[in-house]
Amino acid sequence: MRVGVIINDRSRRGKAIGSDALQQLEQRGVHVTSVRGVSHRIDPSQVDAIVVVGGDGTLTHAIPRALKAGVPIGIVPAGTFNELARTLDVPLDVAGACDLIAAGHTRAIDVGCVNGTYFLAEASIGISSRAARWQNTEIKRRYGVFGVLATALRAIAHARPMRVEVRYDSHVMRLRTMQLTIANSHRFGGMFAVSDAAIDDGWLDLYSVQIDNLREAAAVVWAFARGRREAVPGLRVLRARRFELHQRHQHHITADGEPAGKTPATFDLLPKALRIFSPE
């Protein structure tokens, strides 16, 4: 098998484990035909797969190349949260991840798209989008999860309600929200995991959070702690294959932590469009 490897040497662990991953892939009979950074192109005619050494943001950059070439993606986790790797039970160690790629088994998963940007876990506006914009490379590299949590707390302190018109399945709903997340997977946000959802179930799930008092805050926290995809006081939940968001004032969108333009925006789903090396 011939692979092109994308190494994000700016991620928290990418640079440190990149060379190790290349060596271990070759030891397992996986021929590395090219090594490129996030912004470089890989010739699809020269590879049978793309391997990403980095985090979820690096994966986001690799999706359009894999879809265009019609090849699967292999993951060597080297990010802060490694959301997709955890979702698909990809080993978090280099040797285990390389074993999985060499084994060759793939799983087809859904891909979300907003403003021309693909995402696998979630896209959002509000608190998490603001926090993602404040989480620069240096903060992640030096402080890891603690740096992410610090910027998240700062974003919460600056949070203000916003009004959003949501259109889906011939319905129109007007929401007053502080955080709106459109999830493609049952895992998102680095810490949330809900039941009755999957990365290959053919659905997008919208979560709108508007907490007005401590009782609602407790209800929302408890709902996520139990892993329930359910509406509770302070949390609205919708499910569809396509959402259109309209706002009077534009707000930034992030997709798997990467910038994805501003509202208004349409969130679409590409069912089982991408193959990922995963356990059988």
C-alpha positions in Angstrom: 0.0 0.0 0.0 1.3 3.5 -1.0 0.5 6.4 1.3 1.0 10.1 1.4 1.5 11.4 4.9 0.4 14.8 6.2 2.3 15.8 9.3 1.2 18.8 11.4 4.4 19.7 13.1 2.6 22.6 14.8 0.3 20.4 16.7 1.1 19.5 20.3 2.7 16.1 19.4 2.8 16.1 15.6 6.4 17.1 15.2 7.6 14.8 18.0 6.0 11.6 16.7 6.0 12.3 12.9 9.3 10.7 12.2 8.5 7.7 14.4 5.2 7.2 12.5 7.0 7.2 9.1 9.5 4.6 10.3 6.9 2.4 11.8 4.7 2.5 8.7 7.7 1.4 6.5 8.5 -1.4 8.9 4.9 -2.7 8.4 5.2 -2.8 4.6 3.4 0.5 4.1 5.3 2.5 1.5 5.4 6.2 2.1 5.5 7.9 -1.3 5.4 11.5 -0.1 5.4 13.6 3.1 3.7 16.9 3.1 2.6 19.7 5.5 -1.0 20.7 6.0 -1.0 23.2 3.2 0.7 21.1 0.5 -1.0 18.9 -2.1 -0.6 15.1 -2.4 -0.8 13.6 -5.9 -3.9 11.3 -5.8 -2.5 9.1 -8.6 0.5 8.2 -6.5 -1.2 7.0 -3.3 -3.7 4.4 -2.1 -4.4 6.2 1.1 -3.6 9.4 3.1 -2.2 9.2 6.6 -2.6 12.1 8.9 -0.2 12.7 11.8 -2.0 15.3 13.9 -5.2 16.3 15.6 -8.8 16.8 14.4 -8.0 20.1 12.8 -5.3 18.5 10.6 -7.9 15.8 9.6 -10.3 18.5 8.5 -7.6 19.7 6.0 -7.2 16.2 4.7 -10.8 15.4 4.0 -11.2 17.2 0.6 -8.0 15.6 -0.7 -9.3 12.1 0.3 -12.7 12.7 -1.1 -11.3 13.9 -4.4 -8.9 11.0 -4.7 -11.4 8.4 -3.5 -8.9 7.0 -1.0 -9.2 6.3 2.8 -7.6 8.2 5.6 -5.4 6.7 8.3 -5.0 8.4 11.6 -1.9 8.6 13.8 -3.3 10.7 16.7 -1.2 13.7 17.7 -3.7 16.4 18.8 -5.1 17.6 22.0 -8.4 15.8 22.0 -8.2 13.4 19.0 -12.0 13.2 18.9 -12.3 11.1 15.7 -9.6 8.6 16.9 -11.5 8.1 20.1 -14.8 7.8 18.3 -13.5 5.1 16.0 -11.4 3.3 18.7 -8.2 4.1 16.8 -5.2 3.4 19.2 -3.7 6.6 20.6 -0.2 5.2 20.5 1.9 5.3 17.3 2.6 1.6 17.1 -1.1 0.7 17.5 -2.2 3.3 15.0 0.3 2.1 12.4 -0.7 -1.6 13.0 -4.3 -0.5 12.3 -3.4 1.2 9.0 -1.3 -1.8 7.9 -4.2 -4.1 8.6 -6.2 -2.3 5.9 -9.7 -2.4 7.3 -11.8 0.7 6.7 -15.2 2.0 7.9 -17.3 4.4 5.9 -18.4 7.5 7.9 -20.6 10.5 7.3 -19.1 13.9 6.6 -20.6 17.3 7.4 -20.1 20.4 5.3 -20.6 24.1 6.0 -19.5 27.0 3.9 -17.4 24.6 1.8 -15.6 23.4 5.0 -15.9 19.7 5.9 -16.2 18.5 9.5 -16.5 15.1 11.2 -17.3 15.8 14.8 -19.2 19.1 15.0 -19.6 22.7 13.7 -20.7 25.5 16.0 -21.3 29.1 16.7 -21.3 30.9 20.1 -19.1 30.0 23.1 -17.1 27.1 21.5 -16.5 29.0 18.3 -15.1 32.0 20.3 -13.0 29.7 22.4 -11.6 28.0 19.3 -10.6 31.3 17.8 -8.7 32.2 21.0 -6.9 28.8 21.2 -3.8 29.5 19.2 -1.1 27.0 18.4 1.2 28.2 21.1 -1.5 27.8 23.8 -2.3 24.3 22.7 1.4 23.4 22.4 2.4 24.7 25.8 -0.6 24.0 28.0 -2.6 21.3 26.2 -6.0 20.6 27.7 -5.5 23.2 30.5 -5.0 25.9 27.9 -8.1 24.8 26.1 -10.1 24.9 29.3 -8.8 28.3 30.2 -9.9 29.8 26.9 -13.2 28.1 27.2 -13.8 29.7 30.6 -12.8 33.0 29.1 -15.3 32.5 26.3 -18.1 31.6 28.7 -17.4 34.8 30.6 -17.8 36.8 27.4 -20.9 34.9 26.3 -24.0 36.9 25.2 -27.4 35.5 23.9 -27.9 35.6 20.1 -30.9 35.0 18.0 -30.9 32.4 15.3 -33.5 31.3 12.8 -33.1 27.6 12.0 -34.8 26.1 8.9 -35.0 22.3 8.5 -37.4 19.8 6.9 -39.8 22.5 5.9 -39.9 23.8 9.5 -38.7 27.2 10.8 -37.6 27.6 14.4 -36.4 30.8 16.1 -33.9 30.3 18.9 -32.3 32.5 21.5 -29.1 30.8 22.3 -25.6 31.2 23.7 -24.2 28.0 22.1 -25.4 26.2 19.0 -23.7 23.0 17.9 -24.4 20.9 14.9 -22.9 17.4 15.6 -22.2 14.7 13.1 -20.9 12.3 15.7 -22.0 11.1 19.2 -18.7 12.6 20.5 -18.0 16.3 20.2 -16.6 19.2 22.2 -13.7 17.2 23.6 -15.8 15.9 26.5 -19.4 15.2 25.4 -20.7 11.8 24.3 -24.3 11.0 23.7 -26.3 7.9 23.0 -28.7 7.5 20.0 -26.2 9.1 17.6 -23.3 7.9 15.5 -20.9 9.1 12.9 -22.5 6.9 10.3 -26.2 7.2 11.1 -27.0 9.6 8.3 -28.2 12.4 10.6 -27.0 15.8 11.9 -28.0 16.7 15.5 -28.5 20.3 16.5 -28.0 21.3 20.2 -29.0 24.8 21.3 -28.0 25.9 24.8 -29.7 28.9 26.5 -29.2 28.8 30.2 -31.1 31.4 32.2 -30.6 30.1 35.8 -28.7 27.6 37.8 -31.5 25.1 37.6 -31.3 25.0 33.8 -27.5 24.8 34.0 -27.7 21.8 36.2 -30.3 20.1 33.9 -28.1 20.6 30.8 -24.9 19.4 32.6 -26.8 16.3 33.9 -28.2 15.5 30.5 -24.8 15.5 28.8 -23.3 13.6 31.8 -25.8 10.9 31.3 -25.1 10.8 27.6 -28.6 11.6 26.6 -29.7 13.2 23.3 -32.8 14.8 24.8 -34.3 18.2 25.3 -34.3 19.5 28.9 -34.9 23.0 30.3 -32.1 25.1 28.8 -31.3 22.7 25.9 -33.1 22.3 22.6 -32.4 19.3 20.4 -33.2 18.9 16.7 -32.3 16.2 14.1 -32.2 16.6 10.3 -29.9 16.0 7.3 -29.7 19.7 6.5 -29.9 22.9 8.6 -30.0 26.5 7.4 -29.0 29.1 9.9 -29.9 32.8 9.5 -29.0 35.7 11.8 -29.5 39.4 11.8 -25.9 39.8 12.8 -23.1 37.6 11.5 -21.4 35.2 13.8 -18.2 33.1 13.3 -18.5 29.4 12.7 -15.9 26.8 13.5 -15.8 23.3 12.1 -13.9 20.7 14.2 -12.1 23.7 15.7 -11.1 25.3 12.4 -12.6 28.6 11.0 -15.5 28.0 8.7 -16.8 31.4 7.7 -19.8 33.2 9.1 -23.5 32.9 9.3 -25.8 32.7 7.4 -24.9 29.2 6.5 -26.2 25.8 5.4 -25.0 22.6 7.1 -25.2 19.6 4.8 -24.5 15.9 5.3 -22.6 13.5 3.0 -23.7 10.1 4.1 -20.8 7.5 4.4 -18.7 9.6 2.0 -15.3 9.0 3.7 -13.4 5.8 4.5 -11.3 5.7 7.7 -8.9 2.9 8.7 -10.5 1.5 11.9 -10.8 -1.7 13.9 -12.9 -4.5 12.5 
